């Protein structure tokens, strides 16, 4: 019975790991345009952060831009996935609070729907790791990241 359950576990782990890989790539792609826009116009990003009452707008503009840019690479590679997911999750909480909440839920009105989905995916990565197809897995010992 134990062997059967192990085989069943292995069988069902393949789709899980493929889904984690595809989800990481899609999420990284979703971060790419906003990160690129911030990095390409840092002065505008600082002014925008100031206009939406983010404290220390210069500091946070550089921190958010840097986190998003590095986060894209780390998510694709599946490297330090749990850590970067928590940090990007905090960025999403900030985006929801400072930018999207006044517009309600619906994405069509600029609401917090999409940042909430990003946050949920990031928390899945923070709690479940990057999966088998990741550099986290390559550098780990054991099945810590499965």
C-alpha positions as CSV (number, residue, x, y, z in Angstrom):
1,X,0.0,0.0,0.0
2,X,2.8,2.4,0.9
3,X,4.4,1.8,-2.6
4,X,1.1,2.5,-4.3
5,X,0.7,5.8,-2.4
6,X,4.2,6.8,-3.3
7,X,3.6,6.1,-7.0
8,X,0.4,8.1,-6.8
9,X,2.2,11.0,-5.2
10,X,4.9,11.0,-7.9
11,X,2.3,10.8,-10.6
12,X,0.4,13.8,-9.3
13,X,3.6,15.8,-8.6
14,X,4.4,16.2,-12.3
15,X,1.5,18.5,-13.2
16,X,2.1,20.5,-9.9
17,X,5.7,21.2,-10.9
18,X,4.9,22.1,-14.5
19,X,2.1,24.5,-13.2
20,X,4.5,26.1,-10.8
21,X,7.1,26.7,-13.6
22,X,4.5,28.1,-16.0
23,X,3.0,30.2,-13.3
24,X,6.4,31.7,-12.4
25,X,7.1,32.6,-16.0
26,X,3.7,34.1,-16.5
27,X,3.9,36.1,-13.3
28,X,7.4,37.3,-14.2
29,X,6.1,38.4,-17.6
30,X,3.3,40.3,-15.8
31,X,5.9,42.2,-13.8
32,X,8.1,43.0,-16.8
33,X,6.2,46.0,-18.3
34,X,5.5,47.9,-15.1
35,X,9.1,47.3,-14.0
36,X,10.4,48.5,-17.3
37,X,8.3,51.6,-17.2
38,X,9.5,52.5,-13.7
39,X,13.2,51.8,-14.5
40,X,13.1,53.8,-17.8
41,X,11.6,56.9,-16.1
42,X,12.8,56.9,-12.5
43,X,12.2,60.7,-12.2
44,X,8.6,60.2,-13.3
45,X,8.3,57.2,-11.0
46,X,9.4,59.3,-8.0
47,X,7.0,62.1,-9.0
48,X,4.2,59.6,-9.3
49,X,5.0,57.9,-6.0
50,X,5.0,61.4,-4.4
51,X,1.6,62.2,-6.0
52,X,0.0,59.1,-4.5
53,X,1.4,59.9,-1.0
54,X,3.9,57.1,-0.7
55,X,6.3,58.0,2.1
56,X,9.9,58.5,1.1
57,X,9.0,58.4,-2.6
58,X,12.6,58.4,-4.0
59,X,13.7,55.5,-1.7
60,X,10.6,53.5,-2.5
61,X,10.7,54.2,-6.2
62,X,14.2,52.7,-6.4
63,X,13.4,49.9,-4.0
64,X,10.2,48.8,-5.9
65,X,11.9,49.2,-9.3
66,X,14.9,47.2,-8.2
67,X,12.7,44.5,-6.5
68,X,10.5,44.1,-9.6
69,X,13.5,44.0,-12.0
70,X,15.5,41.4,-9.9
71,X,12.2,39.6,-9.1
72,X,11.5,38.9,-12.8
73,X,14.9,37.2,-13.2
74,X,14.6,35.2,-9.9
75,X,11.1,34.1,-10.6
76,X,12.0,32.8,-14.0
77,X,15.1,31.0,-12.7
78,X,13.2,29.8,-9.6
79,X,16.1,31.1,-7.4
80,X,15.4,32.4,-3.9
81,X,11.8,32.1,-4.9
82,X,10.3,32.0,-1.4
83,X,12.2,35.2,-0.4
84,X,11.5,37.2,-3.5
85,X,7.9,36.2,-3.5
86,X,7.5,37.6,0.0
87,X,9.1,40.9,-1.0
88,X,7.1,41.2,-4.2
89,X,4.0,40.3,-2.2
90,X,4.7,43.4,0.0
91,X,5.1,45.5,-3.2
92,X,1.6,44.2,-4.2
93,X,0.1,45.1,-0.9
94,X,1.5,48.6,-1.3
95,X,0.1,48.8,-4.9
96,X,-3.3,47.7,-3.6
97,X,-3.3,50.2,-0.8
98,X,-1.8,53.2,-2.5
99,X,-3.0,52.8,-6.1
100,X,-5.9,50.4,-6.6
101,X,-8.2,50.3,-3.6
102,X,-9.9,53.7,-4.3
103,X,-11.0,52.2,-7.7
104,X,-12.8,49.2,-6.2
105,X,-12.2,45.6,-7.2
106,X,-12.7,45.4,-11.0
107,X,-9.6,45.5,-13.1
108,X,-11.6,47.4,-15.8
109,X,-11.8,50.4,-13.5
110,X,-8.2,50.2,-12.3
111,X,-9.2,48.3,-9.2
112,X,-7.2,45.9,-7.1
113,X,-8.2,42.7,-8.9
114,X,-5.0,42.0,-10.8
115,X,-2.6,43.0,-7.9
116,X,-4.6,40.7,-5.7
117,X,-4.1,37.8,-8.1
118,X,-0.4,38.6,-8.3
119,X,-0.3,38.6,-4.5
120,X,-2.1,35.2,-4.3
121,X,0.3,33.6,-6.8
122,X,3.3,35.1,-4.9
123,X,2.0,33.7,-1.6
124,X,1.6,30.3,-3.3
125,X,5.3,30.5,-4.3
126,X,6.3,31.7,-0.8
127,X,4.5,28.7,0.9
128,X,5.1,26.0,-1.7
129,X,8.4,27.0,-3.3
130,X,9.3,27.1,-6.9
131,X,8.9,23.4,-7.6
132,X,11.1,20.7,-9.1
133,X,12.0,22.8,-12.2
134,X,13.9,25.5,-10.5
135,X,17.4,26.5,-9.4
136,X,16.1,26.4,-5.8
137,X,15.7,22.7,-6.3
138,X,19.1,22.3,-7.9
139,X,20.9,24.0,-5.0
140,X,18.8,22.4,-2.2
141,X,19.4,19.1,-0.5
142,X,16.4,16.8,-0.3
143,X,12.9,17.5,-1.4
144,X,12.6,20.9,0.4
145,X,11.4,22.7,-2.7
146,X,9.1,20.0,-4.2
